[in-house]
């Protein structure tokens, strides 16, 4: 029988790996492309991303 500590450890490892993948992808794919924009284009791009991200599904997942 698997102990609860083992299950929590597995969840933590998978979550950490997922976050590392997100940060890696952001650093190597998104940032270089956004870095080539002018200041105004950069601001508009990030504001546009925020509008897409901040939705009801995100709020529910973030709050729980």
Secondary structure as the mmCIF struct_conf table of DSSP 4:
data_model
#
loop_
_struct_conf.conf_type_id
_struct_conf.id
_struct_conf.beg_label_comp_id
_struct_conf.beg_label_asym_id
_struct_conf.beg_label_seq_id
_struct_conf.end_label_comp_id
_struct_conf.end_label_asym_id
_struct_conf.end_label_seq_id
HELX_RH_AL_P HELX_RH_AL_P1 UNK A 4 UNK A 25
HELX_RH_PI_P HELX_RH_PI_P1 UNK A 26 UNK A 30
HELX_RH_AL_P HELX_RH_AL_P2 UNK A 31 UNK A 34
TURN_TY1_P TURN_TY1_P1 UNK A 35 UNK A 36
BEND BEND1 UNK A 37 UNK A 37
HELX_RH_AL_P HELX_RH_AL_P3 UNK A 39 UNK A 53
BEND BEND2 UNK A 54 UNK A 55
HELX_RH_AL_P HELX_RH_AL_P4 UNK A 56 UNK A 63
#
